[in-house]
Amino acid sequence: MDKKKPKQTTTRGTDEAFLKLMKVSGSSLLKLFGMTSAQAKKYHFQAVVLKDKSLKPDIEGFPLLASEEGRVFLEFQGYSDPFIRQRLMAEIFLACASEKYKDFVMAGIVYTDKKYQLVAEPLNTFNRFSEKTDCRLNGCFQEIVLSDYTEKELETIDPKLVILAPFTLSAKTNKTTLLAKGNEWQSEVRKIFPTELQWEALNILGLFILNRFRKITYEEVITMLNFDLMDTVAGKQLYQMGLQKGVVKGEKRGEKKGEKKALRDTILEVLNARFGVIPHQMVVQICAMNQLKVLKSLHGNALRCSDIESFQERLS
């Protein structure tokens, strides 16, 4: 049992981000599976609440996209799980039984990489030792592999799918290229999503970046997105899990390094809370600061300065 826990923990970030994506832009995901814009707009996010908790007491319900035309169950697969298809089918049967739902159901799996699809076992065949014809469940799912797409192909389907763009790049993409792409992605998010959804969209994008590129640090994500993931529950969980290995390992080397990082984070949080969007170059400068005395002084300035321009003068 203990050996399985780390695998479950390290996948928490993508699960949470995909759930948020379903809520923010589920219709965009449906277009990825071939639905027209008119069809996709009819669907809304909801969760099936299990009426009989004895069936599976550790789960409150299953997320899905629903309309009068049917229900769509989607799984996001960002790690190896040989029984992902069986698990999704079990969730569908359980949800339908709990709700006494009899109508149309579509099941889809979004794999972040081809290797996760290849490891997935086919669904079982029943009645093998019976004289009756075998019942075969194969072919029940629509499956998408994000690494098979280019960024342009995703955006052609729906511009909001730019959130999934990190998975179109190789996980070994060098940091220089990645930082440049990250800046492009955050710019597109701010153009495409309405103001009230931009915070959530950047959160999702940041979590996907951290999942796809394991060597990138938390500070580098702040730099490329001009957005602090530590304001979110999922971001804090990812940070604690060690997906940003360089930062976590660095903090273990000494209390001072941890204190410096905490001060940089606090300065950015204060500026964001007081003045809104922080200029990109300012974020870069703050993240590059490594002198404890200077950081403490900047923290005080962030609290006292009347505007962002005054703080910039102090920073310079």
VONUBA-219263 format. One record per residue (C-alpha): residue in one letter; x, y, z. Coordinates in pm, 1 decimal, always signed. Layout:
+------+----------+----------+----------+
| type |       c1 |       c2 |       c3 |
+------+----------+----------+----------+
|    A |        X |        Y |        Z |
...
+------+----------+----------+----------+
END
This chain:
+------+----------+----------+----------+
| type |       c1 |       c2 |       c3 |
+------+----------+----------+----------+
|    M |     +0.0 |     +0.0 |     +0.0 |
|    D |   +274.5 |   +246.1 |    +97.9 |
|    K |   +457.0 |   +202.1 |   -233.1 |
|    K |   +153.9 |   +315.4 |   -429.4 |
|    K |   +102.6 |   +640.1 |   -241.5 |
|    P |   +384.2 |   +843.3 |   -403.6 |
|    K |   +246.8 |   +775.8 |   -752.2 |
|    Q |   -100.0 |   +892.3 |   -649.9 |
|    T |    +39.6 |  +1200.9 |   -482.3 |
|    T |   +251.8 |  +1319.6 |   -774.3 |
|    T |    -48.0 |  +1307.5 |  -1008.2 |
|    R |   -262.2 |  +1531.6 |   -788.0 |
|    G |   -162.3 |  +1845.7 |   -976.5 |
|    T |   -282.0 |  +1733.1 |  -1319.0 |
|    D |   -603.0 |  +1586.6 |  -1180.0 |
|    E |   -688.3 |  +1914.0 |  -1009.8 |
|    A |   -588.5 |  +2123.4 |  -1311.7 |
|    F |   -797.1 |  +1912.6 |  -1549.4 |
|    L |  -1096.7 |  +1935.4 |  -1319.0 |
|    K |  -1057.8 |  +2314.0 |  -1318.1 |
|    L |  -1028.2 |  +2310.2 |  -1699.0 |
|    M |  -1356.5 |  +2117.3 |  -1726.9 |
|    K |  -1522.0 |  +2384.1 |  -1513.1 |
|    V |  -1368.0 |  +2683.1 |  -1692.0 |
|    S |  -1384.9 |  +2559.9 |  -2050.7 |
|    G |  -1544.1 |  +2217.1 |  -2082.6 |
|    S |  -1687.7 |  +2305.8 |  -2423.7 |
|    S |  -1333.3 |  +2350.9 |  -2559.0 |
|    L |  -1247.1 |  +1995.6 |  -2450.7 |
|    L |  -1554.5 |  +1859.8 |  -2627.1 |
|    K |  -1443.6 |  +2025.6 |  -2951.3 |
|    L |  -1116.7 |  +1835.1 |  -2910.9 |
|    F |  -1325.5 |  +1516.9 |  -2928.3 |
|    G |  -1495.2 |  +1627.0 |  -3249.6 |
|    M |  -1811.1 |  +1801.6 |  -3126.8 |
|    T |  -1925.1 |  +2110.0 |  -3314.7 |
|    S |  -1925.2 |  +2444.0 |  -3137.7 |
|    A |  -2306.2 |  +2439.9 |  -3126.5 |
|    Q |  -2312.7 |  +2095.2 |  -2964.6 |
|    A |  -2033.9 |  +2173.3 |  -2718.2 |
|    K |  -2202.6 |  +2491.7 |  -2591.9 |
|    K |  -2499.3 |  +2288.4 |  -2469.1 |
|    Y |  -2286.1 |  +2109.0 |  -2211.1 |
|    H |  -2211.5 |  +2232.6 |  -1861.1 |
|    F |  -1996.6 |  +2099.5 |  -1579.3 |
|    Q |  -2156.8 |  +1906.7 |  -1296.5 |
|    A |  -2072.4 |  +1629.2 |  -1052.1 |
|    V |  -2272.5 |  +1314.8 |   -983.5 |
|    V |  -2323.1 |  +1287.1 |   -608.8 |
|    L |  -2338.5 |   +922.8 |   -504.8 |
|    K |  -2667.3 |   +848.4 |   -332.9 |
|    D |  -2546.5 |   +516.3 |   -196.0 |
|    K |  -2217.1 |   +601.2 |    -25.8 |
|    S |  -2169.9 |   +234.7 |    +65.2 |
|    L |  -2088.5 |   +167.2 |   -300.0 |
|    K |  -1773.5 |   +372.1 |   -277.3 |
|    P |  -1765.6 |   +577.1 |    +42.1 |
|    D |  -1432.2 |   +749.5 |    -23.7 |
|    I |  -1563.4 |   +942.7 |   -327.1 |
|    E |  -1829.3 |  +1213.8 |   -318.5 |
|    G |  -1908.6 |  +1184.3 |   -688.1 |
|    F |  -1776.6 |  +1197.4 |  -1043.3 |
|    P |  -1718.8 |  +1510.5 |  -1254.6 |
|    L |  -1882.9 |  +1517.5 |  -1597.0 |
|    L |  -2015.7 |  +1744.3 |  -1869.7 |
|    A |  -2391.5 |  +1718.3 |  -1912.7 |
|    S |  -2673.6 |  +1839.9 |  -2135.4 |
|    E |  -3015.1 |  +1718.6 |  -2245.6 |
|    E |  -2837.4 |  +1528.4 |  -2523.2 |
|    G |  -2638.5 |  +1309.0 |  -2284.0 |
|    R |  -2346.0 |  +1296.3 |  -2047.3 |
|    V |  -1974.1 |  +1302.5 |  -2110.2 |
|    F |  -1725.3 |  +1139.6 |  -1871.7 |
|    L |  -1363.0 |  +1241.6 |  -1925.5 |
|    E |  -1038.6 |  +1118.9 |  -1769.3 |
|    F |   -708.9 |  +1306.1 |  -1791.7 |
|    Q |   -413.0 |  +1069.6 |  -1791.2 |
|    G |    -74.2 |  +1222.5 |  -1712.8 |
|    Y |    +96.2 |   +912.3 |  -1572.8 |
|    S |   +109.8 |   +534.8 |  -1626.4 |
|    D |   -205.5 |   +349.4 |  -1525.4 |
|    P |   -258.0 |    +12.4 |  -1700.9 |
|    F |   -620.1 |     +1.2 |  -1585.3 |
|    I |   -731.3 |   +354.0 |  -1672.7 |
|    R |   -997.4 |   +221.0 |  -1913.0 |
|    Q |  -1137.5 |    -22.9 |  -1659.5 |
|    R |  -1139.0 |   +248.9 |  -1393.3 |
|    L |  -1324.2 |   +495.1 |  -1616.1 |
|    M |  -1580.3 |   +232.1 |  -1716.0 |
|    A |  -1636.5 |   +147.2 |  -1348.6 |
|    E |  -1691.2 |   +516.0 |  -1267.7 |
|    I |  -1945.2 |   +548.1 |  -1548.8 |
|    F |  -2140.4 |   +239.9 |  -1441.2 |
|    L |  -2134.7 |   +350.9 |  -1077.6 |
|    A |  -2246.7 |   +706.2 |  -1158.6 |
|    C |  -2527.0 |   +589.4 |  -1388.3 |
|    A |  -2648.5 |   +335.5 |  -1131.1 |
|    S |  -2645.3 |   +595.2 |   -853.5 |
|    E |  -2844.7 |   +845.4 |  -1063.8 |
|    K |  -3058.4 |   +580.9 |  -1238.2 |
|    Y |  -2944.8 |   +738.1 |  -1563.2 |
|    K |  -3028.5 |   +540.4 |  -1880.5 |
|    D |  -2956.5 |   +771.2 |  -2173.4 |
|    F |  -2658.4 |   +852.4 |  -2396.0 |
|    V |  -2309.2 |   +847.4 |  -2246.0 |
|    M |  -1979.9 |   +940.5 |  -2410.4 |
|    A |  -1652.3 |   +835.6 |  -2248.7 |
|    G |  -1320.2 |   +997.6 |  -2334.9 |
|    I |   -959.6 |   +979.9 |  -2219.2 |
|    V |   -709.5 |  +1261.1 |  -2270.1 |
|    Y |   -353.4 |  +1124.8 |  -2251.5 |
|    T |    -77.6 |  +1380.4 |  -2210.2 |
|    D |   +171.8 |  +1150.3 |  -2382.8 |
|    K |   +159.6 |   +849.9 |  -2616.1 |
|    K |   +342.6 |   +627.3 |  -2367.8 |
|    Y |    +50.0 |   +650.1 |  -2125.3 |
|    Q |   -191.6 |   +529.7 |  -2391.9 |
|    L |    +36.8 |   +242.6 |  -2490.4 |
|    V |    +54.0 |   +111.7 |  -2133.1 |
|    A |   -327.7 |   +109.7 |  -2095.4 |
|    E |   -474.5 |   -242.1 |  -2105.6 |
|    P |   -772.3 |   -317.5 |  -2334.5 |
|    L |  -1109.3 |   -365.9 |  -2169.8 |
|    N |  -1204.6 |   -716.6 |  -2062.6 |
|    T |  -1391.8 |   -975.7 |  -2269.0 |
|    F |  -1675.9 |  -1158.8 |  -2093.5 |
|    N |  -1840.2 |  -1502.8 |  -2129.7 |
|    R |  -1526.4 |  -1663.1 |  -2269.3 |
|    F |  -1621.5 |  -2008.4 |  -2135.3 |
|    S |  -1987.1 |  -1977.8 |  -2224.7 |
|    E |  -2162.8 |  -2105.5 |  -2537.1 |
|    K |  -2299.2 |  -1754.5 |  -2584.5 |
|    T |  -2122.8 |  -1494.9 |  -2795.8 |
|    D |  -1849.4 |  -1308.8 |  -2610.3 |
|    C |  -1935.3 |   -961.2 |  -2483.4 |
|    R |  -1654.7 |   -729.9 |  -2592.5 |
|    L |  -1626.1 |   -380.1 |  -2451.0 |
|    N |  -1336.1 |   -268.9 |  -2670.7 |
|    G |  -1383.2 |    +50.4 |  -2869.6 |
|    C |  -1605.7 |   +215.0 |  -2607.9 |
|    F |  -1383.9 |   +519.9 |  -2559.5 |
|    Q |  -1274.6 |   +815.9 |  -2764.3 |
|    E |   -908.7 |   +878.9 |  -2686.9 |
|    I |   -690.2 |  +1183.2 |  -2744.6 |
|    V |   -310.6 |  +1203.6 |  -2712.4 |
|    L |   -204.0 |  +1564.0 |  -2660.9 |
|    S |   +158.7 |  +1504.5 |  -2762.0 |
|    D |    +29.7 |  +1406.5 |  -3109.0 |
|    Y |    -92.1 |  +1762.4 |  -3165.1 |
|    T |    +90.8 |  +2082.9 |  -3245.1 |
|    E |     +8.8 |  +2401.4 |  -3059.6 |
|    K |   -137.3 |  +2545.2 |  -3379.9 |
|    E |   -365.5 |  +2243.7 |  -3427.6 |
|    L |   -505.2 |  +2282.3 |  -3074.7 |
|    E |   -567.6 |  +2653.5 |  -3118.1 |
|    T |   -736.0 |  +2593.3 |  -3453.8 |
|    I |   -984.0 |  +2361.7 |  -3280.7 |
|    D |  -1044.0 |  +2623.2 |  -3009.0 |
|    P |   -813.2 |  +2912.0 |  -2903.8 |
|    K |   -882.8 |  +2836.0 |  -2536.6 |
|    L |   -699.2 |  +2505.3 |  -2577.7 |
|    V |   -376.6 |  +2706.4 |  -2553.1 |
|    I |   -392.7 |  +2594.1 |  -2189.3 |
|    L |   -297.2 |  +2245.4 |  -2310.2 |
|    A |     -7.0 |  +2373.5 |  -2522.8 |
|    P |   +264.4 |  +2258.1 |  -2276.3 |
|    F |   +191.6 |  +1897.5 |  -2373.8 |
|    T |   +264.5 |  +1968.0 |  -2741.0 |
|    L |   +629.9 |  +2027.4 |  -2650.0 |
|    S |   +879.1 |  +1757.1 |  -2562.6 |
|    A |   +923.9 |  +1709.6 |  -2188.8 |
|    K |  +1297.3 |  +1761.6 |  -2255.4 |
|    T |  +1252.4 |  +2108.9 |  -2407.5 |
|    N |  +1536.2 |  +2338.0 |  -2297.6 |
|    K |  +1456.8 |  +2610.7 |  -2047.9 |
|    T |  +1531.7 |  +2900.4 |  -2280.7 |
|    T |  +1274.1 |  +2781.4 |  -2532.2 |
|    L |  +1027.7 |  +2694.2 |  -2258.0 |
|    L |  +1049.9 |  +3033.5 |  -2086.9 |
|    A |   +987.7 |  +3205.3 |  -2420.4 |
|    K |   +689.3 |  +2980.1 |  -2494.7 |
|    G |   +551.1 |  +3033.3 |  -2145.8 |
|    N |   +546.6 |  +3407.7 |  -2202.1 |
|    E |   +360.7 |  +3354.4 |  -2529.8 |
|    W |   +105.6 |  +3126.6 |  -2363.9 |
|    Q |    +28.7 |  +3366.1 |  -2078.6 |
|    S |    -11.8 |  +3649.0 |  -2329.1 |
|    E |   -259.5 |  +3441.1 |  -2529.8 |
|    V |   -453.1 |  +3347.2 |  -2215.0 |
|    R |   -491.9 |  +3714.3 |  -2126.1 |
|    K |   -619.7 |  +3790.1 |  -2478.1 |
|    I |   -856.9 |  +3495.1 |  -2513.4 |
|    F |  -1015.3 |  +3448.1 |  -2171.2 |
|    P |  -1247.5 |  +3709.1 |  -2017.8 |
|    T |  -1100.7 |  +3902.5 |  -1726.0 |
|    E |  -1294.8 |  +3709.2 |  -1462.6 |
|    L |  -1150.7 |  +3376.8 |  -1588.5 |
|    Q |   -789.6 |  +3478.4 |  -1653.8 |
|    W |   -671.6 |  +3402.7 |  -1297.7 |
|    E |   -817.1 |  +3050.6 |  -1314.8 |
|    A |   -682.8 |  +2992.3 |  -1667.3 |
|    L |   -328.2 |  +3095.2 |  -1570.1 |
|    N |   -352.4 |  +2870.8 |  -1265.9 |
|    I |   -439.3 |  +2573.8 |  -1488.6 |
|    L |   -164.8 |  +2657.0 |  -1738.1 |
|    G |    +93.5 |  +2685.2 |  -1461.5 |
|    L |     -0.3 |  +2349.6 |  -1310.8 |
|    F |    +25.4 |  +2181.5 |  -1650.3 |
|    I |   +370.8 |  +2335.8 |  -1705.3 |
|    L |   +490.2 |  +2206.7 |  -1368.6 |
|    N |   +361.2 |  +1860.5 |  -1450.6 |
|    R |   +506.8 |  +1843.5 |  -1800.6 |
|    F |   +850.2 |  +1990.7 |  -1728.6 |
|    R |   +972.1 |  +1841.5 |  -1401.0 |
|    K |  +1302.5 |  +2033.0 |  -1386.2 |
|    I |  +1149.8 |  +2379.5 |  -1402.4 |
|    T |  +1150.2 |  +2576.6 |  -1077.7 |
|    Y |   +865.9 |  +2757.0 |   -911.4 |
|    E |  +1035.1 |  +3096.2 |   -959.8 |
|    E |  +1070.3 |  +3028.7 |  -1332.2 |
|    V |   +697.5 |  +2962.7 |  -1360.4 |
|    I |   +627.8 |  +3293.7 |  -1184.8 |
|    T |   +860.5 |  +3463.3 |  -1432.2 |
|    M |   +705.7 |  +3317.4 |  -1744.6 |
|    L |   +341.4 |  +3356.6 |  -1639.9 |
|    N |   +364.7 |  +3662.1 |  -1412.2 |
|    F |   +132.8 |  +3463.8 |  -1186.9 |
|    D |   +182.2 |  +3315.5 |   -840.7 |
|    L |    +60.9 |  +2954.8 |   -815.4 |
|    M |   +112.0 |  +2958.3 |   -440.0 |
|    D |   -216.1 |  +3148.3 |   -413.5 |
|    T |   -390.0 |  +2823.1 |   -508.6 |
|    V |   -440.2 |  +2501.3 |   -312.8 |
|    A |   -318.7 |  +2288.2 |   -603.8 |
|    G |     -7.8 |  +2502.7 |   -645.4 |
|    K |    +86.5 |  +2456.4 |   -280.5 |
|    Q |    +30.0 |  +2081.5 |   -309.3 |
|    L |   +251.2 |  +2060.9 |   -616.7 |
|    Y |   +519.9 |  +2260.9 |   -447.6 |
|    Q |   +517.8 |  +2036.1 |   -142.1 |
|    M |   +523.9 |  +1723.7 |   -359.9 |
|    G |   +859.7 |  +1823.8 |   -503.6 |
|    L |   +768.7 |  +1866.2 |   -868.9 |
|    Q |   +985.3 |  +2176.5 |   -856.5 |
|    K |  +1280.1 |  +1961.5 |   -747.7 |
|    G |  +1543.9 |  +2232.3 |   -775.0 |
|    V |  +1363.0 |  +2464.6 |   -535.8 |
|    V |  +1271.6 |  +2195.5 |   -282.8 |
|    K |  +1622.3 |  +2050.0 |   -275.8 |
|    G |  +1769.9 |  +2397.9 |   -249.1 |
|    E |  +1561.8 |  +2484.1 |    +53.8 |
|    K |  +1686.3 |  +2175.7 |   +234.6 |
|    R |  +2042.5 |  +2304.6 |   +215.6 |
|    G |  +1982.9 |  +2575.0 |   +471.8 |
|    E |  +1735.4 |  +2796.1 |   +648.7 |
|    K |  +1870.7 |  +3114.6 |   +489.5 |
|    K |  +1796.4 |  +2996.0 |   +139.1 |
|    G |  +1444.1 |  +2907.9 |   +246.6 |
|    E |  +1406.7 |  +3250.7 |   +407.7 |
|    K |  +1519.1 |  +3424.9 |    +88.0 |
|    K |  +1266.9 |  +3234.9 |   -119.9 |
|    A |   +990.6 |  +3308.8 |   +130.9 |
|    L |  +1074.4 |  +3681.1 |   +117.2 |
|    R |  +1070.8 |  +3684.2 |   -265.0 |
|    D |   +730.5 |  +3513.7 |   -263.6 |
|    T |   +596.2 |  +3754.5 |     -1.0 |
|    I |   +716.6 |  +4061.8 |   -191.8 |
|    L |   +540.5 |  +3941.6 |   -506.8 |
|    E |   +224.1 |  +3861.5 |   -312.5 |
|    V |   +217.0 |  +4206.2 |   -148.8 |
|    L |   +272.9 |  +4385.3 |   -481.1 |
|    N |     +7.9 |  +4176.5 |   -651.2 |
|    A |   -244.2 |  +4240.9 |   -374.1 |
|    R |   -176.8 |  +4616.7 |   -362.7 |
|    F |   -121.1 |  +4706.0 |   -729.0 |
|    G |   -260.8 |  +4420.4 |   -940.2 |
|    V |    -58.0 |  +4293.3 |  -1237.4 |
|    I |   +316.6 |  +4321.0 |  -1176.4 |
|    P |   +540.1 |  +4419.2 |  -1472.2 |
|    H |   +721.7 |  +4116.8 |  -1610.2 |
|    Q |  +1069.8 |  +4270.3 |  -1580.1 |
|    M |  +1002.3 |  +4355.9 |  -1215.6 |
|    V |   +918.0 |  +3991.1 |  -1141.4 |
|    V |  +1242.3 |  +3884.3 |  -1308.9 |
|    Q |  +1444.2 |  +4131.2 |  -1100.6 |
|    I |  +1286.4 |  +4026.2 |   -771.4 |
|    C |  +1332.6 |  +3655.0 |   -845.6 |
|    A |  +1700.9 |  +3722.0 |   -919.4 |
|    M |  +1759.4 |  +3893.9 |   -582.4 |
|    N |  +1973.6 |  +3681.9 |   -351.6 |
|    Q |  +2084.4 |  +3913.3 |    -69.5 |
|    L |  +1878.9 |  +3869.9 |   +247.3 |
|    K |  +1928.2 |  +4230.8 |   +365.7 |
|    V |  +1814.3 |  +4369.5 |    +28.5 |
|    L |  +1510.5 |  +4141.9 |    +20.7 |
|    K |  +1404.8 |  +4251.8 |   +369.9 |
|    S |  +1434.1 |  +4614.8 |   +261.2 |
|    L |  +1228.4 |  +4549.0 |    -52.8 |
|    H |   +960.5 |  +4378.0 |   +154.3 |
|    G |   +924.9 |  +4694.1 |   +362.2 |
|    N |   +913.4 |  +4907.5 |    +46.9 |
|    A |   +644.2 |  +4684.9 |   -102.9 |
|    L |   +427.8 |  +4755.6 |   +202.3 |
|    R |   +498.0 |  +5131.7 |   +217.9 |
|    C |   +526.5 |  +5254.2 |   -143.9 |
|    S |   +226.5 |  +5448.9 |   -267.4 |
|    D |   +235.0 |  +5301.6 |   -619.4 |
|    I |   +417.9 |  +5049.2 |   -838.0 |
|    E |   +633.1 |  +5325.2 |   -993.9 |
|    S |   +769.1 |  +5423.7 |   -652.7 |
|    F |   +856.9 |  +5061.5 |   -580.2 |
|    Q |  +1033.3 |  +5037.3 |   -918.7 |
|    E |  +1254.2 |  +5330.2 |   -823.4 |
|    R |  +1351.6 |  +5155.8 |   -498.8 |
|    L |  +1416.1 |  +4832.4 |   -687.6 |
|    S |  +1639.5 |  +5007.2 |   -938.8 |
+------+----------+----------+----------+
END
